[in-house]
Amino acid sequence: MKLPDQLFVDGSYRDSASGRRTPLVNPATETPLAEVAAADLADVDAAVDSAHRAWESNWRDWTPGKRTEVMYAIARLLREHLEDLAQIECQNIGKPIGDARDEIGLGARVFEFYAGAITKFCGQTIPVWRGGFDYTLHAPLGVVAAIVPWNFPFPIGCWKVAPALAAGNAVILKPASLSPLTALKLGQLACEAGLPPGVLQVLPGAGSAIGDALVTHPLIRKVSFTGSTEIGRHIMELASRDLKRISLELGGKSPNIVFADADWERAAETSPMSVFANTGQDCCARSRVFVERKVYEPFVEKFVAATRKLAVGDPAKPETQLGPLVSAGQRATVEEYLTDARQRGSRFACGGNRPVGKGYYLEPAVLLEVGQADRCWREEIFGPVVAVRPFDDETAMIREVNATPYGLSGSLWTNDLRRALRVARQVESGVLSVNSHSSVHVEAPFGGFKQSGIGRDLGMNALEGYTELKNVYVAE
């Protein structure tokens, strides 16, 4: 299988203007995987100009029916190429192959959802005092930039590209420099499905080299970004110069709250994967576990036992649940947190060591006796580390849950309906699951409170974010 190694601009693959390339390493084997063209400023200008021409001369005037057909065609091609795409993701970022297949399927479902949503995204007719006829419509913005992370590169790319295209925009997709391969294949398959050349461009390369250029380019009307809160702030500052539209899905330090009246045994057995899935490289990871003291000790015992059973290893094997971290640098960052935890006196119930052999692996770590001021309790680690603390009082616990700059996701376990409604209302989080760990539903909005972001991906809400609301009045 030949891996894509060029930019995808104006409907075809091409080298970057500078000729620079970025080496990729398979994180499971630490061996070279590919060298991919790295875009520079000249490539940004060429891609944006091409996208603007394609949007202005063609795409924005396509009927809803034609856009629907091409979106369904993209979904069909994604399903036909599911195995190839999954194998690419497995090699590129160490994604367990079962997870990779699920995520490619999720991307196809996203395109199917927005294909069906195009003709349901309606304006209003409004009776006005003057008489006449007043109506609203959703106008596409033009060219938008989608900047996606390396932890879930394919599904998050689809979360942004699909609604933007459905709303009638052209898209510049900027994948993370570590994970460009499936994004490049998406561009190719979209054109094969009938998307006009130039409507979807893919620019791999370092964010430090082309990120600012995308955010400040005068022809780009919106930037949708998923990544760190620090970079999100920077994008917001740059976008403010010309009041460019932005949506930001940023960091998280999500809670997992377990009350004694819940089915706490099921919670303990299932909760490890709510934080360790994707090797903990997930902004929704439930990395702060709050357990009511009555069941704290038995909960921890079952939680640790379930963690020890997780299959860590070769991501190409179907039984693997946890693969390597994405890079040597990411593993080193996580290990810095673990060193800090040891120095502060946290107790390691299990994990935290490197397995013997090649690959950027790290055993999932369960930390106990962690202080509220400790870094592992307060900061997003983005690795396989969880901290568990007991609580006695609901009010004090909720205060501690909310004592964070983040508010993205979380779980709440209780069989008391009144408590579930009360606590869900008080937890400051954009997404919350009751007796579940599910954060993502294609049909429902996804995004965060506070410094976890602005705007929403998924659901019908995402379409609104890629349009301007126009009001038209027709006099009698």
C-alpha positions as CSV (number, residue, x, y, z in Angstrom):
1,M,0.0,0.0,0.0
2,K,1.5,3.3,-1.1
3,L,1.2,6.0,1.5
4,P,0.3,9.5,0.3
5,D,3.3,11.8,0.7
6,Q,2.4,15.1,-1.1
7,L,0.1,18.0,-0.5
8,F,-3.4,17.7,-2.0
9,V,-4.1,21.0,-3.8
10,D,-6.6,21.8,-6.5
11,G,-7.7,18.2,-6.9
12,S,-4.3,16.5,-7.2
13,Y,-1.2,15.6,-5.3
14,R,1.8,17.9,-5.6
15,D,5.1,18.7,-3.8
16,S,5.4,21.7,-1.6
17,A,6.9,24.9,-3.1
18,S,10.0,24.6,-0.8
19,G,10.5,20.9,-1.4
20,R,10.8,20.4,2.4
21,R,9.5,17.1,3.8
22,T,8.6,15.8,7.3
23,P,9.8,12.3,8.4
24,L,7.2,10.1,10.0
25,V,8.0,7.3,12.5
26,N,5.9,4.3,13.3
27,P,5.5,4.7,17.1
28,A,5.0,1.0,17.7
29,T,8.3,0.1,16.1
30,E,10.3,3.3,16.2
31,T,11.1,2.7,12.5
32,P,10.8,5.2,9.6
33,L,7.4,5.2,8.0
34,A,7.3,7.9,5.3
35,E,8.5,11.4,4.4
36,V,5.6,13.8,3.7
37,A,5.7,17.1,1.9
38,A,5.6,20.1,4.3
39,A,3.6,23.1,3.2
40,D,5.0,26.6,3.4
41,L,3.5,30.1,3.0
42,A,3.5,29.9,-0.8
43,D,1.5,26.7,-0.6
44,V,-1.0,28.3,1.7
45,D,-1.6,31.2,-0.7
46,A,-2.0,28.8,-3.6
47,A,-4.4,26.5,-1.8
48,V,-6.5,29.4,-0.5
49,D,-6.7,31.1,-3.9
50,S,-7.7,27.8,-5.5
51,A,-10.3,27.1,-2.8
52,H,-11.8,30.6,-3.2
53,R,-12.0,30.3,-7.0
54,A,-13.7,26.9,-6.7
55,W,-16.2,28.2,-4.1
56,E,-17.0,31.4,-5.9
57,S,-17.3,30.0,-9.4
58,N,-18.9,26.6,-8.7
59,W,-19.5,25.1,-5.3
60,R,-21.5,27.8,-3.5
61,D,-24.2,27.6,-6.2
62,W,-24.6,23.8,-6.1
63,T,-28.2,22.9,-5.3
64,P,-28.8,21.1,-2.0
65,G,-29.6,17.9,-3.9
66,K,-26.2,17.9,-5.7
67,R,-24.3,18.5,-2.5
68,T,-26.3,15.7,-0.8
69,E,-25.3,13.3,-3.6
70,V,-21.6,14.0,-3.4
71,M,-21.6,13.8,0.4
72,Y,-23.2,10.3,0.3
73,A,-20.7,9.3,-2.4
74,I,-17.8,10.4,-0.1
75,A,-19.2,8.3,2.7
76,R,-19.5,5.3,0.3
77,L,-15.9,5.6,-0.8
78,L,-14.8,5.9,2.8
79,R,-16.5,2.6,3.6
80,E,-15.0,0.9,0.6
81,H,-11.5,2.0,1.7
82,L,-12.1,1.5,5.4
83,E,-9.5,-1.2,5.8
84,D,-6.7,0.7,4.0
85,L,-7.4,3.8,5.9
86,A,-7.5,1.9,9.2
87,Q,-4.1,0.3,8.5
88,I,-2.6,3.7,7.6
89,E,-3.8,5.1,10.9
90,C,-2.5,2.1,12.8
91,Q,1.0,2.6,11.4
92,N,1.0,6.4,11.5
93,I,0.0,7.0,15.1
94,G,-0.1,3.5,16.8
95,K,-3.9,3.4,16.9
96,P,-5.1,-0.1,17.8
97,I,-6.5,-1.6,14.6
98,G,-9.9,-2.2,16.1
99,D,-10.2,1.4,17.2
100,A,-8.9,2.6,13.8
101,R,-11.6,0.7,12.0
102,D,-14.3,2.1,14.3
103,E,-13.0,5.7,13.7
104,I,-13.0,5.3,9.9
105,G,-16.5,4.1,10.1
106,L,-17.4,7.0,12.4
107,G,-16.0,9.4,9.7
108,A,-18.3,7.8,7.1
109,R,-21.3,8.2,9.4
110,V,-20.5,11.9,9.9
111,F,-20.6,12.4,6.1
112,E,-23.9,10.5,5.9
113,F,-25.4,12.5,8.7
114,Y,-24.5,15.8,7.1
115,A,-25.6,14.6,3.6
116,G,-29.0,14.0,5.1
117,A,-29.0,17.2,7.1
118,I,-28.5,19.5,4.1
119,T,-32.2,19.7,3.2
120,K,-33.3,19.9,6.8
121,F,-31.2,23.0,7.6
122,C,-33.9,25.6,7.1
123,G,-34.4,29.3,7.7
124,Q,-37.6,31.0,8.9
125,T,-40.5,33.1,7.6
126,I,-41.2,35.9,10.0
127,P,-44.3,38.1,10.2
128,V,-43.2,41.7,10.6
129,W,-45.1,44.8,11.7
130,R,-44.7,46.6,8.4
131,G,-46.3,43.8,6.4
132,G,-44.6,42.3,3.4
133,F,-42.5,39.1,3.6
134,D,-39.5,38.5,5.8
135,Y,-37.4,35.4,5.7
136,T,-34.0,34.1,6.9
137,L,-31.5,31.9,5.2
138,H,-28.1,30.4,6.1
139,A,-25.4,31.7,3.8
140,P,-22.1,29.8,3.5
141,L,-19.0,31.7,4.8
142,G,-16.7,31.0,1.9
143,V,-13.3,29.4,2.5
144,V,-12.8,27.9,6.0
145,A,-9.7,26.4,7.6
146,A,-10.0,23.2,9.7
147,I,-7.0,22.5,11.9
148,V,-7.1,19.0,13.5
149,P,-5.0,17.2,16.1
150,W,-3.0,14.0,16.0
151,N,-4.9,11.9,18.5
152,F,-8.1,11.4,16.5
153,P,-7.0,12.8,13.1
154,F,-9.5,11.1,10.8
155,P,-12.8,11.4,12.8
156,I,-12.1,15.0,13.9
157,G,-11.2,15.9,10.4
158,C,-14.5,14.6,9.2
159,W,-16.3,16.4,12.1
160,K,-15.1,19.7,10.6
161,V,-14.9,19.0,6.8
162,A,-18.4,17.4,6.5
163,P,-20.6,20.1,8.0
164,A,-18.5,22.8,6.3
165,L,-19.0,21.3,2.9
166,A,-22.7,20.6,3.6
167,A,-23.2,24.3,4.4
168,G,-21.6,25.2,1.0
169,N,-18.1,26.2,2.0
170,A,-14.7,25.3,0.6
171,V,-12.2,23.8,3.1
172,I,-8.5,23.9,3.8
173,L,-7.7,20.9,6.0
174,K,-4.5,21.2,8.0
175,P,-3.7,17.9,9.7
176,A,-1.1,17.7,12.5
177,S,2.4,17.2,11.3
178,L,2.6,13.8,13.1
179,S,-0.6,12.4,11.5
180,P,-1.2,13.7,7.9
181,L,-1.8,10.4,6.0
182,T,-5.5,9.7,6.4
183,A,-6.3,13.4,5.8
184,L,-4.5,13.3,2.5
185,K,-6.5,10.2,1.5
186,L,-9.7,11.9,2.5
187,G,-8.9,14.7,0.1
188,Q,-8.3,12.3,-2.7
189,L,-11.4,10.2,-2.1
190,A,-13.6,13.3,-1.8
191,C,-12.5,14.3,-5.3
192,E,-13.0,10.8,-6.7
193,A,-16.6,11.0,-5.2
194,G,-17.3,14.1,-7.3
195,L,-16.3,17.0,-5.1
196,P,-15.1,19.8,-7.5
197,P,-11.3,20.3,-7.5
198,G,-10.2,23.0,-5.0
199,V,-13.2,22.6,-2.7
200,L,-11.2,20.5,-0.3
201,Q,-7.4,21.0,0.0
202,V,-5.1,19.2,2.4
203,L,-1.9,21.0,3.6
204,P,0.3,18.9,5.9
205,G,3.1,20.6,7.6
206,A,4.2,22.3,10.9
207,G,1.6,24.5,12.5
208,S,4.5,26.9,13.4
209,A,5.2,27.3,9.7
210,I,1.7,27.6,8.2
211,G,-0.8,27.8,11.1
212,D,-0.6,31.6,11.6
213,A,-0.8,32.1,7.8
214,L,-4.1,30.2,7.7
215,V,-5.6,32.0,10.6
216,T,-4.7,35.5,9.3
217,H,-5.3,34.9,5.6
218,P,-7.9,37.5,4.4
219,L,-9.8,35.0,2.2
220,I,-10.3,32.5,5.1
221,R,-13.6,33.4,6.8
222,K,-13.5,30.9,9.7
223,V,-11.0,28.7,11.5
224,S,-12.1,25.6,13.3
225,F,-9.4,24.2,15.6
226,T,-9.1,21.2,17.9
227,G,-6.0,21.1,20.0
228,S,-4.4,22.5,23.1
229,T,-5.8,25.5,25.1
230,E,-2.5,27.3,24.7
231,I,-2.6,27.2,20.8
232,G,-6.4,28.0,21.0
233,R,-5.6,31.2,22.8
234,H,-3.1,32.1,20.2
235,I,-5.5,31.4,17.3
236,M,-8.2,33.5,19.1
237,E,-5.8,36.5,19.4
238,L,-4.8,36.3,15.7
239,A,-8.4,35.9,14.5
240,S,-9.5,38.9,16.5
241,R,-7.5,41.2,14.2
242,D,-10.2,40.9,11.5
243,L,-13.0,39.5,13.6
244,K,-12.6,36.1,11.9
245,R,-15.1,33.4,13.0
246,I,-13.6,30.7,15.1
247,S,-14.6,27.5,16.9
248,L,-12.2,25.9,19.4
249,E,-12.3,22.5,21.0
250,L,-9.5,22.5,23.5
251,G,-8.1,20.8,26.5
252,G,-9.9,18.9,29.3
253,K,-9.5,17.4,32.7
254,S,-12.7,15.5,32.9
255,P,-14.3,14.1,36.0
256,N,-15.7,10.6,36.6
257,I,-18.1,10.8,39.6
258,V,-19.2,7.6,41.3
259,F,-21.8,7.7,44.1
260,A,-22.3,4.8,46.4
261,D,-25.9,4.2,45.2
262,A,-24.7,3.5,41.7
263,D,-23.8,0.2,40.1
264,W,-20.3,1.0,41.2
265,E,-18.9,-2.4,40.3
266,R,-19.8,-1.8,36.7
267,A,-18.4,1.7,36.9
268,A,-15.1,0.3,38.3
269,E,-14.8,-2.4,35.6
270,T,-15.6,0.0,32.7
271,S,-13.9,3.2,33.9
272,P,-10.3,2.3,33.0
273,M,-11.1,2.6,29.3
274,S,-12.8,6.0,29.9
275,V,-9.3,7.3,30.6
276,F,-6.8,4.9,29.1
277,A,-8.5,4.4,25.6
278,N,-6.2,5.8,22.9
279,T,-3.4,5.5,25.5
280,G,-4.9,8.4,27.4
281,Q,-4.4,10.8,24.5
282,D,-7.9,12.1,24.6
283,C,-9.2,15.5,25.8
284,C,-12.3,13.7,27.1
285,A,-10.3,11.3,29.2
286,R,-11.9,10.9,32.7
287,S,-8.6,11.4,34.4
288,R,-10.0,12.7,37.8
289,V,-12.1,10.0,39.5
290,F,-14.3,11.0,42.5
291,V,-15.6,8.1,44.5
292,E,-17.9,8.3,47.4
293,R,-16.0,7.1,50.4
294,K,-18.5,4.3,51.3
295,V,-17.4,2.4,48.2
296,Y,-13.9,3.9,47.7
297,E,-11.8,0.9,48.8
298,P,-13.7,-1.8,46.8
299,F,-14.0,0.5,43.8
300,V,-10.3,1.1,43.7
301,E,-9.6,-2.7,44.0
302,K,-11.8,-3.5,41.1
303,F,-10.6,-0.5,39.0
304,V,-7.0,-1.5,39.5
305,A,-7.8,-5.2,38.7
306,A,-9.5,-4.1,35.5
307,T,-6.6,-1.8,34.5
308,R,-4.1,-4.7,34.9
309,K,-6.1,-6.8,32.5
310,L,-5.9,-4.2,29.7
311,A,-4.1,-5.6,26.6
312,V,-1.1,-3.3,25.9
313,G,1.0,-4.0,22.8
314,D,1.2,-4.2,19.1
315,P,-1.6,-2.0,17.6
316,A,-1.8,-4.2,14.5
317,K,-3.1,-7.1,16.7
318,P,-7.0,-7.2,17.0
319,E,-6.8,-8.0,20.7
320,T,-4.8,-4.9,21.6
321,Q,-6.6,-2.2,23.6
322,L,-3.7,0.2,24.2
323,G,-1.0,1.0,21.7
324,P,2.0,3.2,22.1
325,L,2.0,6.9,22.7
326,V,2.3,8.9,19.5
327,S,6.0,9.9,19.9
328,A,9.0,9.7,22.1
329,G,8.4,13.3,23.1
330,Q,4.9,12.6,24.2
331,R,6.0,9.7,26.4
332,A,8.7,11.8,27.9
333,T,6.1,14.5,28.8
334,V,3.9,11.9,30.5
335,E,6.8,10.5,32.4
336,E,7.6,14.0,33.8
337,Y,4.2,14.0,35.4
338,L,4.8,10.6,36.9
339,T,8.1,11.7,38.3
340,D,6.4,14.7,39.9
341,A,3.7,12.5,41.4
342,R,6.3,10.2,43.0
343,Q,8.1,13.2,44.4
344,R,4.9,14.5,45.9
345,G,4.1,11.2,47.6
346,S,1.3,9.8,45.4
347,R,0.9,6.1,45.7
348,F,1.1,4.1,42.5
349,A,-1.5,1.4,42.7
350,C,-0.2,0.0,39.3
351,G,1.6,1.0,36.2
352,G,3.8,4.0,35.2
353,N,6.7,2.0,33.8
354,R,8.0,1.4,30.3
355,P,7.6,-2.2,29.0
356,V,10.7,-3.9,27.7
357,G,11.2,-3.5,23.9
358,K,10.7,-1.1,21.1
359,G,7.9,1.4,20.8
360,Y,6.8,4.4,22.8
361,Y,4.8,2.3,25.2
362,L,3.9,3.1,28.8
363,E,2.0,1.0,31.3
364,P,-1.3,2.7,32.4
365,A,-0.9,4.2,35.9
366,V,-3.4,4.5,38.6
367,L,-2.5,7.1,41.3
368,L,-3.9,7.3,44.8
369,E,-3.4,9.7,47.6
370,V,-3.0,12.6,45.2
371,G,-3.4,16.1,46.5
372,Q,-5.8,18.7,45.1
373,A,-2.8,21.0,44.3
374,D,-0.8,18.3,42.6
375,R,0.0,18.6,38.8
376,C,-1.4,15.2,38.1
377,W,-4.8,16.2,39.6
378,R,-4.9,19.7,38.0
379,E,-3.3,19.5,34.6
380,E,-4.1,17.7,31.4
381,I,-1.5,15.0,31.0
382,F,-2.6,13.5,27.7
383,G,-1.3,10.0,28.6
384,P,-2.3,6.8,30.4
385,V,-2.5,8.3,33.9
386,V,-5.5,8.5,36.2
387,A,-5.9,9.9,39.8
388,V,-8.6,8.6,42.2
389,R,-9.8,10.4,45.3
390,P,-12.6,9.8,47.8
391,F,-15.3,12.3,48.7
392,D,-17.8,12.6,51.5
393,D,-20.0,15.6,50.7
394,E,-21.8,16.2,47.4
395,T,-21.6,19.9,47.5
396,A,-17.9,20.0,48.3
397,M,-17.2,17.4,45.6
398,I,-19.0,19.4,42.9
399,R,-17.0,22.5,44.0
400,E,-13.8,20.5,43.5
401,V,-15.0,19.1,40.2
402,N,-15.6,22.6,38.9
403,A,-12.3,24.0,40.3
404,T,-10.5,23.7,37.0
405,P,-10.2,26.0,34.0
406,Y,-11.5,23.2,31.8
407,G,-15.1,21.9,31.2
408,L,-15.2,19.5,28.3
409,S,-16.7,16.1,29.3
410,G,-17.3,13.7,32.2
411,S,-19.3,10.9,33.6
412,L,-21.7,10.6,36.5
413,W,-22.7,7.3,38.1
414,T,-25.8,7.1,40.3
415,N,-29.2,5.3,40.4
416,D,-30.9,8.3,42.0
417,L,-32.7,10.2,39.2
418,R,-33.1,13.4,41.3
419,R,-29.4,13.3,42.1
420,A,-28.5,12.7,38.5
421,L,-30.5,15.7,37.3
422,R,-29.2,17.9,40.1
423,V,-25.5,17.1,39.7
424,A,-25.6,17.1,35.9
425,R,-27.0,20.6,36.0
426,Q,-24.3,21.8,38.4
427,V,-21.2,20.2,36.7
428,E,-19.6,22.8,34.4
429,S,-19.1,20.6,31.3
430,G,-20.2,20.8,27.7
431,V,-20.7,17.0,27.6
432,L,-21.8,14.7,30.5
433,S,-22.8,11.1,30.5
434,V,-24.9,9.5,33.2
435,N,-24.0,5.8,33.9
436,S,-21.9,5.8,30.8
437,H,-18.6,7.0,29.4
438,S,-19.8,8.0,25.9
439,S,-18.8,11.5,24.9
440,V,-19.4,11.5,21.2
441,H,-22.7,11.2,19.2
442,V,-22.8,12.3,15.6
443,E,-26.3,13.6,16.0
444,A,-25.6,15.7,19.2
445,P,-23.4,18.8,19.8
446,F,-19.9,18.3,21.1
447,G,-17.8,21.0,22.8
448,G,-16.7,22.5,26.1
449,F,-17.2,25.2,28.7
450,K,-14.6,27.6,30.0
451,Q,-11.1,27.1,28.5
452,S,-12.2,23.8,26.9
453,G,-13.4,25.8,23.9
454,I,-15.9,27.9,22.0
455,G,-18.5,26.6,19.6
456,R,-19.6,23.1,18.9
457,D,-18.8,20.2,16.5
458,L,-21.3,17.6,15.4
459,G,-25.1,17.7,15.4
460,M,-27.1,20.4,13.6
461,N,-25.4,23.0,15.7
462,A,-22.2,22.5,13.7
463,L,-23.9,23.6,10.5
464,E,-24.8,26.9,12.1
465,G,-21.2,27.6,12.9
466,Y,-20.3,27.3,9.2
467,T,-22.9,29.8,8.0
468,E,-23.9,33.5,8.4
469,L,-27.6,34.1,9.2
470,K,-29.0,36.4,6.6
471,N,-32.4,38.2,6.9
472,V,-34.3,39.3,3.8
473,Y,-37.3,41.7,3.8
474,V,-39.5,41.9,0.7
475,A,-41.9,44.9,0.7
476,E,-45.5,44.4,-0.6
